[in-house]
Amino acid sequence: MNKYFSSPSLYNTVRMLMQVLFMSLMVFSACDDTQRSITKGTCGDGVLSEGEECEMAIFAGAPSCKDFGFLQGDTSCVDCSVDTSRCVENYLPAKTLITCDAIGGVSSLSRAFRYLSASYPFIFWATQWDDTGSSIETYVVAYNVETRVTRIIGDLYFGAGYTEYTNTFLDAQHSRLYLALSHVYVDESCVGVINCIEVTPHLFAIDFSDPTATPSLSEVVIDGAIYSPTCQERRGFPVVARFDPATGDALVLCDYILTPLDTCFSRGFMFSRTNLYLGGLEELDLGGFHFALEKQFLSDFHGDFFAANLWYPRQESCNSAPDQISHRIFSFSSDALPQVHHDTTGATQTMSELSQVDPEGWVYFTTLNEGRARLTGQNIFTHETITAPPMTLHQGVGWPVSDIAPNLVAFPAGSSFDTTVPYLRVEHEFLYLWDKDSGVVRPIHSFNNYYEGMGQFMPGAGETRYFIFGERDGSGKICLFMKDLQEEGVVTTRGSLQPQ
């Protein structure tokens, strides 16, 4: 008997109760262990259990990239843990608005705004204002990045009709910008479509050789014919592709329609060489292709070459994807005769458009690689091939961005792509820079709306500093922005891309 109990019966009763209590605790403990083993579960069983951040089968994107402090992107569930590798870092350099398609009541026409080119310290664009409903005035505008002053340097009016911007190119000294455009008039009283179109080509020169003065605009007098008989017969658009002001020698591209507009139609192009002062036009037979125009929203960093995108649509379906897409590069010899220097025909069935040839001979396009859109580069001289570092986002078509730093390439990126158009189009969510020398890739802009496809460092500055790009706002207007990427610590003066 225990000394703390006065009788044996009381002691035995308490002892029995303690035994019952101990056995109960053992049972509860076993049940708790069993419950814990049930709750822990197995990764991949579709049930979110203790110790798991997510389950692949039921993951709905929460928590999001923003929940982890990133700017944008998509999280995923990998081995029952939230994967943030597709998230984009939160830092993006600040932007400065230059213009937003707003000079005295600009119309809402899709052709209302066109970025022309840039050369330090000026940025040039053209804006159209439809004030009568039947005629359009074209204003040519210059913006000085140092003084932040915007001036209208030309008011172009050609009468009833509209203006098509067909080409822009800088001279070798980066002191003069040439603007080739066509005035188009459609006679609504005549019968038919092609025969009712009248096209009048013009060529203007913007002189900014004195950076302290306001640039001046003047029309180049064209005494020699640039509208070849075949181009005129097909109501094509003549484009002055190259011009030597000292001699007057010029190369003219005609972009024309092969068949009437009420059927599945194809476009073609042909070259002619002429002298704008003396004449002597000669049509060049280089074979017929369905489409070929160089993207001219960028300053031309290699004036000896012309990048052409050629595709061949299926005639049985107007809206179907093309049977074949090819890229060709034409070089310009001393007698202004283009030659096919590099041809990627048949390289792949899904290719995006080329932009232009960079100072070292590289061109960039996008191909599909294991289900991902990857940026690819080829050198037209050495035929080397390079590929941008892999990303979880799809990479769109790239282009050179600097006249002194050929190692830098810009490209858009997004979470999806579309192959129903005649080229591989990546949905634009971010604008990236890629340094080919170091392999560094980093975003420099997040698009709130539609990306306009232009972006470059201002040439002629002797350094990589001012980056110019365009974006369409929510109302449909095109806005032009600038980022000082040196001030933001993104690039060095000579174009090395800094890691984030």
C-alpha positions as CSV (number, residue, x, y, z in Angstrom):
1,M,0.0,0.0,0.0
2,N,1.3,3.5,-0.9
3,K,2.0,5.8,2.0
4,Y,-0.1,8.6,0.4
5,F,-3.3,6.6,0.5
6,S,-5.2,5.8,3.7
7,S,-6.7,2.5,2.5
8,P,-5.9,-0.3,0.0
9,S,-9.2,0.1,-1.8
10,L,-8.5,3.8,-2.6
11,Y,-5.0,3.0,-3.8
12,N,-6.2,0.2,-6.1
13,T,-8.9,2.5,-7.5
14,V,-6.5,5.3,-8.4
15,R,-4.0,2.8,-9.8
16,M,-6.7,1.3,-12.1
17,L,-7.7,4.8,-13.3
18,M,-4.1,5.7,-14.1
19,Q,-3.7,2.5,-16.2
20,V,-6.9,3.3,-18.1
21,L,-5.7,6.8,-18.8
22,F,-2.3,5.6,-20.0
23,M,-3.9,3.1,-22.3
24,S,-6.1,5.8,-23.7
25,L,-3.2,8.1,-24.4
26,M,-1.4,5.2,-26.3
27,V,-4.5,4.7,-28.4
28,F,-4.9,8.4,-29.2
29,S,-1.2,8.6,-30.1
30,A,-1.4,5.6,-32.4
31,C,-4.5,7.2,-34.1
32,D,-2.6,10.5,-34.5
33,D,0.3,8.7,-36.1
34,T,-2.1,6.9,-38.5
35,Q,-3.8,10.2,-39.3
36,R,-0.5,11.9,-40.0
37,S,0.5,9.1,-42.4
38,I,-2.8,9.5,-44.2
39,T,-2.5,13.3,-44.4
40,K,1.1,13.3,-45.7
41,G,0.0,11.4,-48.8
42,T,2.0,10.9,-52.0
43,C,3.2,13.7,-54.4
44,G,1.1,13.4,-57.6
45,D,-2.0,11.8,-56.1
46,G,-4.0,14.9,-56.8
47,V,-4.6,15.7,-53.2
48,L,-2.9,18.7,-51.5
49,S,-1.3,17.2,-48.4
50,E,0.9,18.3,-45.5
51,G,4.4,19.1,-46.7
52,E,3.3,19.9,-50.3
53,E,3.2,23.4,-51.8
54,C,1.0,22.3,-54.7
55,E,-0.3,19.3,-56.6
56,M,0.3,19.2,-60.4
57,A,-3.2,17.9,-61.3
58,I,-5.0,20.7,-59.4
59,F,-2.6,23.6,-59.7
60,A,-4.3,26.7,-60.9
61,G,-1.4,29.2,-60.9
62,A,-1.7,30.3,-57.3
63,P,0.4,31.6,-55.7
64,S,1.3,33.7,-58.7
65,C,4.7,35.3,-59.8
66,K,3.5,38.6,-58.3
67,D,2.9,36.9,-55.0
68,F,6.7,36.1,-55.0
69,G,7.6,39.7,-55.8
70,F,8.2,39.2,-59.5
71,L,7.0,41.5,-62.3
72,Q,5.1,39.0,-64.4
73,G,5.1,35.5,-65.7
74,D,3.5,32.1,-64.8
75,T,4.2,29.8,-61.9
76,S,4.0,26.1,-62.3
77,C,4.0,23.0,-60.1
78,V,7.0,20.7,-60.2
79,D,7.4,17.8,-57.9
80,C,4.7,19.4,-55.6
81,S,6.7,22.6,-55.2
82,V,5.9,25.9,-56.8
83,D,8.3,26.7,-59.7
84,T,9.1,30.4,-60.3
85,S,11.7,29.9,-63.1
86,R,9.2,31.5,-65.7
87,C,8.8,34.6,-63.6
88,V,10.4,37.9,-64.7
89,E,12.4,40.0,-62.3
90,N,10.7,43.1,-61.0
91,Y,13.3,45.7,-62.2
92,L,12.7,47.4,-65.6
93,P,14.4,50.6,-66.6
94,A,12.2,53.8,-66.6
95,K,10.8,55.2,-69.9
96,T,10.3,58.7,-71.2
97,L,7.4,59.5,-73.5
98,I,8.4,61.2,-76.7
99,T,5.1,61.4,-78.5
100,C,1.8,59.5,-78.6
101,D,0.5,60.2,-82.1
102,A,-0.9,63.5,-81.1
103,I,-0.1,66.5,-83.3
104,G,-3.1,68.7,-83.7
105,G,-6.0,66.3,-84.1
106,V,-4.5,63.3,-85.6
107,S,-6.9,60.9,-87.2
108,S,-7.4,57.3,-86.0
109,L,-6.3,55.8,-89.3
110,S,-3.9,52.9,-88.9
111,R,-1.4,54.8,-91.1
112,A,-1.6,57.9,-89.0
113,F,1.8,57.5,-87.4
114,R,5.1,56.2,-88.7
115,Y,8.5,56.1,-87.0
116,L,11.0,56.9,-89.7
117,S,14.5,56.7,-88.3
118,A,16.9,58.3,-85.9
119,S,20.5,59.6,-85.9
120,Y,21.9,61.4,-82.9
121,P,20.6,63.8,-81.7
122,F,17.4,63.6,-83.8
123,I,14.4,61.2,-83.9
124,F,12.1,61.5,-86.9
125,W,8.6,60.4,-87.5
126,A,5.6,61.2,-89.8
127,T,2.1,61.9,-88.7
128,Q,-1.0,62.1,-91.0
129,W,-4.0,64.3,-90.3
130,D,-7.2,63.7,-92.2
131,D,-9.1,67.0,-91.9
132,T,-11.4,66.7,-94.9
133,G,-12.3,63.0,-95.1
134,S,-10.9,62.8,-98.7
135,S,-7.3,64.2,-98.4
136,I,-4.5,63.7,-95.9
137,E,-1.7,66.0,-94.9
138,T,1.6,64.4,-93.8
139,Y,3.7,66.2,-91.2
140,V,7.3,65.2,-90.9
141,V,8.6,65.8,-87.3
142,A,12.0,66.0,-85.6
143,Y,12.7,65.5,-81.9
144,N,16.0,66.4,-80.3
145,V,16.9,64.1,-77.4
146,E,19.2,66.6,-75.8
147,T,17.0,69.7,-75.9
148,R,13.7,67.7,-75.8
149,V,12.3,70.0,-78.4
150,T,9.8,68.7,-81.0
151,R,9.5,70.6,-84.4
152,I,7.5,70.0,-87.5
153,I,10.0,70.3,-90.4
154,G,7.7,69.5,-93.3
155,D,4.0,69.7,-94.3
156,L,3.4,67.4,-97.3
157,Y,0.1,67.6,-99.2
158,F,-0.4,65.9,-102.5
159,G,-4.2,66.3,-103.0
160,A,-7.0,63.8,-102.7
161,G,-5.9,60.3,-101.7
162,Y,-3.5,59.0,-99.2
163,T,0.3,58.5,-98.6
164,E,2.1,55.2,-98.3
165,Y,5.5,55.2,-96.5
166,T,7.5,52.8,-98.5
167,N,11.2,53.1,-97.4
168,T,13.6,55.1,-95.3
169,F,17.4,54.9,-95.4
170,L,20.3,56.9,-94.0
171,D,23.3,58.0,-96.1
172,A,26.7,56.7,-95.3
173,Q,27.7,59.7,-93.2
174,H,24.5,59.6,-91.1
175,S,23.8,63.2,-91.9
176,R,20.9,62.8,-94.2
177,L,17.8,60.7,-94.1
178,Y,15.9,59.7,-97.3
179,L,12.2,59.2,-97.2
180,A,10.6,57.4,-100.2
181,L,6.8,57.5,-100.3
182,S,4.0,57.1,-102.7
183,H,0.9,59.2,-103.1
184,V,-2.1,56.9,-103.9
185,Y,-5.3,58.0,-105.5
186,V,-8.2,55.7,-106.1
187,D,-10.7,56.8,-108.8
188,E,-14.0,55.5,-107.4
189,S,-15.8,56.3,-110.7
190,C,-13.9,53.8,-112.8
191,V,-14.6,50.1,-113.1
192,G,-12.3,47.5,-111.6
193,V,-9.8,47.6,-108.8
194,I,-6.2,47.7,-110.0
195,N,-6.9,50.0,-113.0
196,C,-8.5,52.5,-110.7
197,I,-5.3,53.1,-108.6
198,E,-2.9,55.9,-109.5
199,V,0.4,55.9,-107.8
200,T,2.9,58.9,-107.8
201,P,6.3,58.2,-106.2
202,H,8.3,60.9,-104.3
203,L,11.7,61.0,-102.6
204,F,12.5,63.5,-99.9
205,A,15.8,64.3,-98.1
206,I,16.0,65.4,-94.5
207,D,19.3,67.2,-93.9
208,F,20.6,67.2,-90.3
209,S,24.3,67.6,-90.9
210,D,24.3,70.5,-88.4
211,P,23.2,69.0,-85.1
212,T,22.7,72.5,-83.6
213,A,20.2,73.6,-86.3
214,T,16.7,72.5,-87.1
215,P,16.8,69.7,-89.7
216,S,15.5,70.8,-93.2
217,L,13.3,68.8,-95.6
218,S,13.5,69.0,-99.4
219,E,12.2,67.0,-102.3
220,V,14.7,65.3,-104.5
221,V,14.0,66.3,-108.1
222,I,13.4,63.1,-110.1
223,D,14.1,63.8,-113.8
224,G,14.7,60.2,-114.6
225,A,11.9,57.7,-114.6
226,I,11.6,55.3,-111.6
227,Y,8.2,53.9,-112.5
228,S,9.0,51.0,-114.8
229,P,6.5,50.0,-117.5
230,T,5.8,46.6,-115.8
231,C,5.4,48.3,-112.4
232,Q,3.0,50.8,-113.8
233,E,1.0,48.2,-115.7
234,R,0.5,46.3,-112.5
235,R,-0.2,49.4,-110.5
236,G,2.7,48.7,-108.2
237,F,4.4,50.9,-105.6
238,P,7.9,52.0,-106.7
239,V,10.3,52.1,-103.7
240,V,13.7,53.8,-104.0
241,A,15.7,51.2,-102.1
242,R,19.2,52.8,-102.6
243,F,20.3,56.2,-103.9
244,D,23.7,57.9,-104.4
245,P,23.1,61.7,-104.3
246,A,26.5,62.4,-105.9
247,T,25.9,60.4,-109.1
248,G,22.1,60.0,-109.1
249,D,22.3,56.2,-109.4
250,A,19.4,54.5,-107.8
251,L,17.9,51.0,-107.3
252,V,14.1,50.9,-107.4
253,L,12.0,48.1,-106.0
254,C,8.4,47.7,-107.3
255,D,5.9,46.0,-104.9
256,Y,2.9,44.9,-106.9
257,I,-0.2,42.7,-106.9
258,L,-0.2,39.7,-109.2
259,T,-3.9,39.0,-109.4
260,P,-7.2,40.9,-108.7
261,L,-8.1,41.6,-105.1
262,D,-11.4,39.6,-105.2
263,T,-9.5,36.3,-105.4
264,C,-6.7,34.7,-103.5
265,F,-4.0,37.2,-104.6
266,S,-0.2,37.2,-104.4
267,R,2.2,40.0,-104.3
268,G,5.4,40.2,-106.3
269,F,8.4,42.4,-106.6
270,M,10.9,43.4,-109.3
271,F,14.0,45.6,-109.3
272,S,15.0,48.3,-111.7
273,R,18.1,50.5,-111.9
274,T,18.0,54.0,-113.0
275,N,19.6,57.4,-112.6
276,L,17.3,59.9,-110.9
277,Y,19.0,62.8,-112.7
278,L,19.6,61.4,-116.2
279,G,17.1,58.5,-116.6
280,G,18.0,55.3,-118.4
281,L,15.8,52.9,-116.5
282,E,16.5,49.2,-116.9
283,E,14.2,46.5,-115.5
284,L,16.2,43.6,-113.9
285,D,14.9,40.1,-114.2
286,L,15.7,38.4,-110.9
287,G,12.8,35.9,-110.9
288,G,9.4,36.4,-109.4
289,F,8.7,36.0,-105.8
290,H,5.5,36.6,-104.0
291,F,6.5,39.1,-101.3
292,A,9.7,40.9,-100.4
293,L,10.0,44.1,-98.4
294,E,12.7,45.0,-95.9
295,K,11.5,46.2,-92.5
296,Q,12.2,49.9,-92.4
297,F,11.2,50.9,-88.9
298,L,14.9,50.6,-88.0
299,S,17.9,52.5,-89.1
300,D,19.7,50.5,-91.7
301,F,22.9,49.3,-90.0
302,H,24.3,47.6,-93.2
303,G,23.4,49.6,-96.3
304,D,25.0,47.1,-98.7
305,F,22.3,44.5,-98.1
306,F,18.6,44.2,-98.4
307,A,16.6,41.6,-96.4
308,A,13.7,40.0,-98.2
309,N,10.9,37.7,-96.7
310,L,9.3,35.5,-99.3
311,W,6.3,33.3,-98.8
312,Y,4.1,31.3,-101.1
313,P,0.4,31.0,-100.0
314,R,-1.7,28.0,-100.8
315,Q,-4.0,28.9,-103.6
316,E,-6.8,26.6,-102.5
317,S,-7.4,28.6,-99.3
318,C,-6.9,32.3,-98.9
319,N,-6.6,32.2,-95.1
320,S,-4.3,29.2,-94.8
321,A,-0.7,29.2,-93.7
322,P,1.9,29.3,-96.5
323,D,3.4,26.2,-98.1
324,Q,6.9,27.6,-98.0
325,I,8.7,30.5,-96.4
326,S,12.2,31.6,-97.3
327,H,14.5,34.4,-96.5
328,R,16.9,36.0,-99.1
329,I,19.5,38.6,-98.7
330,F,20.3,40.8,-101.7
331,S,23.7,42.6,-101.9
332,F,24.3,45.8,-103.9
333,S,27.4,45.9,-106.0
334,S,28.9,49.1,-107.5
335,D,26.6,49.0,-110.5
336,A,23.5,48.7,-108.2
337,L,22.7,45.1,-109.3
338,P,21.4,43.0,-106.4
339,Q,22.6,39.4,-106.1
340,V,21.3,36.6,-103.9
341,H,24.1,36.4,-101.3
342,H,22.5,34.1,-98.8
343,D,19.3,32.0,-99.1
344,T,17.6,30.0,-96.3
345,T,14.9,28.5,-98.5
346,G,13.7,25.2,-97.2
347,A,15.6,25.5,-93.8
348,T,12.3,25.0,-92.0
349,Q,8.6,25.3,-92.6
350,T,8.0,27.7,-89.7
351,M,10.1,30.8,-89.8
352,S,9.4,34.4,-88.7
353,E,10.4,37.4,-90.7
354,L,13.8,38.8,-91.1
355,S,14.5,42.4,-90.1
356,Q,17.8,43.4,-91.6
357,V,21.5,42.5,-91.8
358,D,23.6,43.7,-88.9
359,P,27.1,45.3,-89.2
360,E,28.8,41.9,-89.0
361,G,26.5,40.1,-91.4
362,W,24.1,38.5,-89.0
363,V,20.4,38.1,-89.6
364,Y,17.9,36.8,-87.1
365,F,14.7,34.8,-87.3
366,T,12.6,32.4,-85.1
367,T,12.3,28.7,-85.5
368,L,10.5,26.0,-83.5
369,N,12.8,23.8,-81.3
370,E,11.1,21.1,-79.2
371,G,7.9,23.1,-79.1
372,R,9.6,26.3,-78.1
373,A,10.0,29.3,-80.3
374,R,13.7,30.0,-80.3
375,L,15.7,33.0,-81.7
376,T,18.2,31.9,-84.3
377,G,21.0,33.9,-86.0
378,Q,22.9,33.1,-89.2
379,N,25.9,34.9,-90.6
380,I,25.6,35.6,-94.4
381,F,29.4,35.6,-94.8
382,T,30.5,32.7,-92.7
383,H,27.2,30.7,-92.6
384,E,27.7,30.3,-88.8
385,T,24.5,29.6,-86.8
386,I,23.9,30.8,-83.2
387,T,20.9,30.3,-80.9
388,A,19.8,32.6,-78.1
389,P,19.9,31.1,-74.5
390,P,16.8,29.0,-73.8
391,M,13.9,30.6,-71.9
392,T,10.6,29.4,-70.6
393,L,9.0,32.2,-72.7
394,H,8.8,31.9,-76.5
395,Q,11.3,34.1,-78.3
396,G,10.1,36.3,-81.2
397,V,12.1,37.5,-84.2
398,G,15.3,39.5,-83.3
399,W,17.0,42.4,-84.9
400,P,20.3,44.4,-84.5
401,V,19.9,47.5,-82.3
402,S,23.2,49.3,-82.5
403,D,25.6,50.7,-85.1
404,I,28.6,50.3,-82.7
405,A,27.6,47.2,-80.7
406,P,26.7,44.3,-83.0
407,N,26.8,42.0,-80.0
408,L,23.4,43.4,-78.9
409,V,20.1,41.9,-80.3
410,A,16.6,42.8,-79.3
411,F,13.6,40.4,-79.4
412,P,10.1,40.2,-78.0
413,A,9.0,37.3,-75.9
414,G,5.7,35.9,-74.7
415,S,3.9,32.9,-73.2
416,S,2.3,31.8,-76.5
417,F,2.8,32.0,-80.3
418,D,0.6,31.9,-83.5
419,T,1.5,29.9,-86.6
420,T,-1.8,30.7,-88.5
421,V,-0.1,33.7,-90.1
422,P,2.5,33.4,-92.8
423,Y,5.3,33.5,-90.2
424,L,5.9,32.5,-86.6
425,R,4.4,35.3,-84.5
426,V,5.1,35.3,-80.8
427,E,2.7,37.1,-78.6
428,H,4.5,40.2,-77.3
429,E,4.7,40.5,-73.5
430,F,8.2,41.7,-72.9
431,L,11.1,43.2,-74.8
432,Y,14.5,41.6,-74.2
433,L,18.1,42.4,-74.9
434,W,20.6,39.6,-75.6
435,D,24.4,40.1,-75.5
436,K,25.8,37.5,-77.8
437,D,29.3,37.9,-76.4
438,S,28.5,37.4,-72.7
439,G,25.3,35.4,-73.1
440,V,23.4,37.8,-70.8
441,V,19.7,38.1,-71.5
442,R,17.4,40.5,-69.6
443,P,14.1,42.2,-70.1
444,I,14.0,46.0,-70.6
445,H,10.3,46.6,-71.1
446,S,6.9,45.0,-70.3
447,F,4.2,45.7,-72.9
448,N,0.8,46.9,-71.6
449,N,-0.7,46.7,-75.0
450,Y,0.4,45.8,-78.5
451,Y,4.1,46.0,-79.4
452,E,4.8,47.9,-82.6
453,G,8.0,46.1,-83.5
454,M,10.5,48.8,-83.4
455,G,13.4,49.3,-81.0
456,Q,17.0,50.4,-81.3
457,F,19.8,52.4,-79.8
458,M,20.1,55.8,-81.5
459,P,22.9,55.5,-84.1
460,G,25.4,58.3,-84.6
461,A,25.9,58.9,-80.9
462,G,29.1,56.9,-80.6
463,E,27.7,55.0,-77.6
464,T,24.8,52.8,-76.6
465,R,22.6,55.0,-74.5
466,Y,19.2,56.1,-75.8
467,F,17.0,53.2,-76.7
468,I,13.9,54.1,-78.8
469,F,10.8,51.8,-79.1
470,G,7.1,52.0,-79.9
471,E,3.9,50.7,-78.3
472,R,0.3,51.0,-79.1
473,D,-1.8,52.4,-76.3
474,G,-5.3,51.3,-75.2
475,S,-7.0,53.7,-77.6
476,G,-5.1,52.4,-80.6
477,K,-2.6,55.3,-80.9
478,I,1.0,54.5,-81.4
479,C,3.3,55.9,-78.7
480,L,7.1,56.4,-79.1
481,F,9.2,56.0,-76.0
482,M,12.9,56.4,-75.0
483,K,14.9,54.7,-72.3
484,D,18.3,55.9,-71.1
485,L,19.8,52.5,-70.6
486,Q,23.2,53.8,-69.4
487,E,21.6,55.9,-66.7
488,E,19.6,52.9,-65.6
489,G,22.8,50.7,-65.5
490,V,21.6,48.3,-68.1
491,V,24.4,48.7,-70.7
492,T,27.9,50.2,-70.8
493,T,28.9,53.0,-73.2
494,R,30.3,50.4,-75.6
495,G,27.4,48.0,-75.4
496,S,28.1,45.4,-72.8
497,L,24.8,44.2,-71.3
498,Q,24.9,44.1,-67.5
499,P,23.4,41.2,-65.6
500,Q,20.4,41.8,-63.4
